[in-house]
């Protein structure tokens, strides 16, 4: 049987002006196609907020993009594509293929009410693809990422030493989450609900973020700019595809038991029936004064921990210290956990292992979500990650977007949620 042609392309822009960048990223992408795109995936760094604004940026895109093209995307901390590794600019992927049905779903108020956001988006996906003749179904699940709330007199601190202020901060975080929608992204909850409602889909999830400061992020839906939303690109096709998550972290011999959690199961109060932060410092051999606003990020970065959720391993980086308690980026369960170890080399091997999983697929295009902490850890060695992708994809288009909360789901492997991970979807034909 003769394979039908899959047209794919990646474009980009490094221009500073928002409208001009929008035009260039769209033009440099679709000019490589002979047919109009079936979807347009768009990522941008936060810089255009101050260089014309995202309204102008999207207007520039639509100056070039064919009318009614499904567009999904948002802001990212950086990206890797066929051309290089970038922490500023915009990139896009366009795909044109006759045996493909596409729909975009979205849901609002993800930080306040993720359940309703998922319900709204899933209804759109199911309605849009209900008459598709293609059985292979995929979802790119893009979610508004975490935003650090500013507290009176404290600003946006990641570590609070005072017991009284930390108690206030815990209450303030809850109020900020529900009223202002400033706080954790709740992407772990959204991914779980998406997988439960769409069990026959393969899913890659990634949060949309700014330049790692956690001040705000934006989602792109056709010609609209949203906040605190989930954007979902749903695809039904006869192409072969699969998803895979790898992270390169290994358990150490330092184990402990999570014995007390907050009501929402996001704050660890006690380890081994002792205050969590002093006990963790004791286990790691750290002096009590090691963690402060200047040292915390770089220190914690190299000491992720392995949590449990519904029996699954959940490797995470600890984002906030509240006196003796640790705020986690996701919901966790009580039980035995351990610290993890990682290195630049183990991260590079994780990317190689990830791509080797797709050895039976001759790729046409790929989309990967990855973590800001990998960007911080590897620095210039991110080019080695790109080398691995070029070695696998050859001339075929790919985009890796950098986020702060990522994961995947497949009907055979279930959910994988992990910080510092590579989450890949590869589309193509089986060898």
C-alpha positions in Angstrom: 0.0 0.0 0.0 1.3 3.5 -0.9 1.8 5.7 2.1 0.1 9.1 2.0 2.4 12.0 2.3 2.8 13.7 5.6 3.9 17.3 5.3 5.6 18.7 8.4 7.6 21.8 9.1 9.3 23.7 12.0 9.9 27.5 11.8 11.1 30.1 14.3 11.9 33.7 14.9 14.4 35.5 17.0 13.2 39.0 16.2 12.5 41.3 19.2 9.4 43.0 17.9 6.3 41.0 18.7 4.4 41.5 15.5 7.4 40.9 13.2 8.3 37.8 15.2 4.8 36.5 14.8 4.9 37.0 11.0 8.3 35.4 10.7 7.6 32.3 12.8 4.4 31.7 10.8 6.0 32.3 7.4 9.1 30.3 8.1 6.9 27.4 9.1 4.2 27.2 6.5 6.3 28.1 3.5 7.8 24.6 3.7 4.3 23.0 3.1 2.5 22.5 -0.2 -0.9 22.2 1.5 -2.6 24.3 4.3 -1.7 23.0 7.8 -4.1 20.8 9.7 -2.8 22.3 12.9 -0.3 25.0 14.0 1.6 24.4 17.3 3.1 27.7 18.6 5.5 28.4 21.5 7.0 31.7 22.6 9.2 32.9 25.4 7.8 35.6 27.7 9.9 38.4 26.2 7.3 39.5 23.8 5.1 40.7 26.6 7.4 43.8 26.9 8.2 44.1 23.1 4.8 44.7 21.7 2.7 42.3 23.6 1.2 38.9 22.8 -1.9 40.4 21.1 0.5 41.9 18.5 2.5 38.6 18.4 -0.6 36.6 17.5 -1.8 39.3 15.1 1.5 38.8 13.3 1.0 35.1 13.1 -2.5 35.5 11.7 -1.2 38.0 9.1 0.4 34.9 7.5 -1.4 31.8 8.7 -4.4 30.6 6.6 -7.7 31.5 8.2 -9.3 28.9 10.5 -6.1 26.9 11.0 -6.4 25.2 14.5 -3.7 26.9 16.6 -2.6 25.8 20.1 0.4 26.8 22.3 1.6 29.2 24.8 4.7 30.6 26.6 7.7 28.5 27.5 11.0 29.0 29.3 12.9 28.0 26.2 12.8 25.5 23.3 14.9 23.2 21.2 14.2 22.5 17.6 16.0 21.4 14.4 17.8 24.7 14.3 19.2 25.0 17.9 18.6 25.6 21.6 17.0 28.9 22.5 15.9 30.8 25.7 14.4 33.7 23.7 12.2 33.7 20.6 9.3 31.8 19.1 9.0 28.5 17.3 6.1 26.7 15.6 5.3 23.3 14.0 2.8 22.8 11.2 1.5 19.5 10.0 -0.6 18.7 6.9 -1.9 15.1 6.4 -5.1 13.9 4.8 -5.6 11.0 7.2 -5.9 13.2 10.3 -8.7 14.8 12.2 -7.9 17.6 14.6 -9.8 19.5 17.3 -8.8 21.9 20.1 -10.4 21.8 23.5 -9.9 24.3 26.3 -10.9 24.8 29.9 -10.6 27.9 32.1 -9.8 28.5 35.8 -7.4 25.6 36.1 -5.9 26.7 39.4 -9.3 27.3 41.1 -11.3 24.5 39.7 -9.4 22.0 37.5 -12.3 19.5 37.5 -14.5 21.9 35.6 -11.7 22.9 33.3 -11.1 19.3 32.4 -14.8 18.6 31.9 -15.1 21.6 29.6 -12.1 20.6 27.5 -12.9 16.9 27.3 -16.4 17.6 26.1 -14.9 19.6 23.2 -12.4 16.9 22.3 -15.0 14.1 22.4 -17.5 16.1 20.4 -14.9 17.2 17.8 -13.6 13.7 17.1 -16.7 11.5 17.7 -17.2 11.0 13.9 -13.5 10.3 13.1 -12.8 7.1 11.3 -9.3 7.0 12.8 -8.7 4.9 15.9 -5.2 6.2 16.9 -5.9 9.1 19.3 -3.4 11.6 20.8 -3.7 14.6 23.2 -1.2 17.4 23.7 -2.2 18.6 27.2 -0.9 22.2 27.7 -1.7 23.7 31.2 -1.1 27.1 32.8 1.9 26.6 35.0 2.7 27.7 38.6 2.6 31.3 39.6 4.3 32.4 42.8 1.9 34.6 44.8 3.3 37.8 46.3 2.7 38.1 50.0 2.6 41.4 51.9 6.0 42.2 53.3 7.6 39.1 51.9 7.2 39.4 48.1 7.8 36.1 46.2 10.0 34.1 48.6 10.7 30.4 48.1 11.9 29.9 51.7 10.3 31.2 54.9 12.2 30.7 58.2 9.7 32.3 60.6 7.2 29.8 62.1 4.5 32.5 62.5 4.9 33.8 59.0 5.0 30.3 57.5 1.6 29.6 59.1 0.3 32.7 57.6 1.9 31.8 54.3 0.2 28.4 54.2 -3.2 30.0 54.7 -2.4 32.8 52.2 -1.4 30.2 49.6 -4.8 28.6 49.8 -6.6 31.9 49.5 -4.4 33.0 46.7 -5.0 29.7 44.8 -8.8 30.0 45.0 -9.3 33.7 44.7 -6.4 35.1 42.7 -5.4 31.8 40.9 -1.8 32.3 42.0 -0.1 29.2 43.2 0.6 25.6 41.9 -0.5 24.7 38.4 -2.4 21.6 39.6 -1.2 19.9 36.4 -0.8 16.6 38.1 -4.6 16.6 39.0 -5.5 17.7 35.4 -3.4 14.9 33.9 -5.0 12.3 36.1 -8.5 13.5 35.2 -7.7 13.7 31.5 -6.4 10.1 31.5 -9.4 8.9 33.4 -11.9 10.6 31.0 -9.9 9.8 27.8 -8.4 6.3 28.6 -7.8 5.3 24.9 -5.7 8.4 24.2 -1.9 8.8 24.4 -1.1 12.0 26.2 1.9 14.3 26.6 1.5 17.0 29.2 3.5 20.2 29.8 2.9 23.4 31.7 3.2 26.8 30.1 5.5 29.1 32.0 7.5 32.3 31.8 11.3 32.7 32.2 11.4 30.6 35.4 10.4 33.5 37.7 6.8 32.3 38.1 5.2 35.7 37.6 2.7 34.8 34.9 2.2 32.7 31.7 -0.1 32.7 28.7 -1.9 30.2 26.6 -2.6 30.5 22.9 -6.0 29.4 21.5 -6.4 30.2 17.8 -6.4 34.1 17.9 -7.0 34.3 21.7 -4.6 34.8 24.6 -5.7 33.1 27.8 -4.5 32.7 31.3 -5.2 30.0 33.9 -6.4 27.7 31.2 -5.7 24.3 29.7 -5.4 24.0 25.9 -5.7 20.5 24.4 -4.7 19.6 20.9 -6.7 16.4 20.0 -5.6 14.3 17.1 -7.2 11.2 15.5 -5.1 9.6 12.7 -3.9 6.4 11.1 -0.3 7.4 11.8 1.6 5.2 14.3 2.7 7.0 17.4 3.7 6.4 21.0 4.7 8.3 24.1 7.5 7.8 26.6 8.8 9.5 29.8 12.3 9.2 31.2 14.1 11.1 33.9 17.5 9.8 34.7 17.2 9.9 38.5 18.1 7.0 40.7 17.1 6.2 44.3 19.7 6.5 47.0 20.0 4.6 50.3 18.5 7.6 52.2 15.0 6.6 52.9 12.3 8.2 55.1 8.6 7.9 55.8 6.2 10.8 55.1 4.0 10.7 58.2 2.0 13.9 58.2 0.6 15.9 55.3 -1.6 18.9 55.0 -5.3 18.5 54.2 -4.7 19.1 50.5 -1.8 16.6 50.5 0.6 19.1 49.0 2.5 20.1 52.1 4.7 17.7 54.0 4.7 18.5 57.7 6.5 15.5 59.1 9.1 12.9 58.0 9.6 9.9 60.4 7.2 11.6 62.8 9.6 14.6 63.1 9.4 18.2 61.6 10.1 17.7 57.9 12.8 20.2 57.1 15.1 19.5 60.1 14.7 15.8 59.6 15.6 16.0 55.9 18.6 18.2 56.7 19.7 15.6 59.3 19.3 12.7 56.8 21.3 14.6 54.2 24.0 15.8 56.6 23.2 19.5 56.0 23.7 22.2 58.6 20.4 23.8 59.7 21.4 27.2 58.1 22.3 25.8 54.7 19.0 26.6 53.0 18.3 30.3 52.3 16.9 32.3 49.5 20.3 32.5 47.8 21.3 28.9 48.1 18.0 27.0 48.1 17.4 26.7 44.4 20.8 25.5 43.4 21.0 23.2 46.4 17.5 21.6 46.2 18.0 21.2 42.4 20.5 18.3 42.9 18.5 16.6 45.7 15.1 15.6 44.2 13.0 13.1 46.2 10.9 10.2 45.1 7.3 10.5 46.3 4.3 8.2 45.9 0.9 8.8 44.4 -1.5 5.9 43.9 1.4 3.5 44.1 3.3 5.3 41.4 6.8 6.8 41.8 6.8 10.6 41.5 10.2 12.2 41.3 10.0 15.9 42.2 12.1 18.9 43.1 11.0 20.7 46.3 9.9 24.2 45.3 9.0 25.9 48.7 10.2 25.6 52.3 7.8 27.0 55.0 9.7 26.9 58.3 9.7 23.1 59.1 7.3 22.1 56.2 7.9 21.4 52.5 5.4 22.4 49.9 5.4 20.0 47.0 4.4 20.7 43.3 1.9 17.8 43.3 -0.4 15.8 45.5 1.4 13.1 47.4 0.6 10.1 49.6 2.0 9.2 53.0 4.5 6.3 53.1 8.1 5.4 52.4 10.1 7.7 50.1 13.7 8.4 49.4 16.1 11.0 48.0 17.3 10.7 44.5 20.5 11.3 42.7 21.1 12.7 39.3 23.9 14.2 37.2 24.3 15.9 33.8 25.4 12.6 32.3 22.4 10.7 33.7 20.1 13.3 32.1 21.8 13.0 28.8 21.5 9.2 29.0 17.8 9.6 29.9 17.2 11.4 26.6 19.0 8.7 24.7 17.0 6.0 26.4 13.8 7.9 25.7 14.4 8.1 22.0 15.6 4.5 21.8 12.1 3.5 22.9 10.8 4.6 19.5 13.2 2.4 17.5 10.3 0.7 15.7 8.9 4.0 14.4 10.2 5.8 11.3 9.4 9.4 12.5 7.6 12.1 10.7 7.5 14.6 13.6 7.9 14.7 17.4 6.8 16.9 20.3 8.6 16.8 23.7 8.0 18.5 27.0 10.9 18.9 29.3 11.7 20.6 32.6 13.2 24.0 33.5 15.5 22.3 36.0 17.0 20.3 33.2 17.8 23.6 31.4 19.4 24.9 34.6 21.4 21.7 35.2 22.7 21.1 31.8 23.2 24.7 30.6 25.3 24.6 27.4 25.1 20.8 27.4 21.5 21.1 26.3 23.1 21.0 22.8 23.9 17.4 23.5 20.2 16.7 24.1 19.6 18.3 20.7 22.3 16.1 19.1 20.4 13.0 20.4 17.2 14.3 18.8 18.9 15.2 15.5 20.4 11.7 15.4 16.9 10.1 15.8 14.7 12.5 13.8 17.3 13.3 11.1 15.7 16.0 8.9 12.2 15.5 10.3 10.8 18.3 12.5 10.7 18.3 16.3 10.1 20.8 19.1 11.0 20.4 22.7 9.4 23.1 24.9 10.6 23.8 28.4 8.1 23.8 31.3 7.7 23.4 35.1 5.6 20.3 35.4 5.3 17.6 32.8 4.2 14.0 32.3 2.6 11.5 29.9 0.0 8.8 29.8 -0.6 5.8 27.6 -3.2 3.0 27.9 -0.4 0.5 28.4 2.0 2.4 30.7 -0.6 4.5 32.6 0.4 7.9 34.0 3.9 9.1 34.5 4.3 12.5 36.2 7.9 13.6 37.0 10.0 16.7 37.4 13.3 16.8 35.5 11.9 14.5 32.8 11.7 14.1 29.0 8.2 13.4 27.7 8.1 12.5 24.1 5.5 11.8 21.4 6.7 10.5 18.1 4.5 10.2 15.1 5.4 8.2 11.9 5.2 4.8 10.3 6.2 1.5 11.8 9.3 -0.1 10.2 
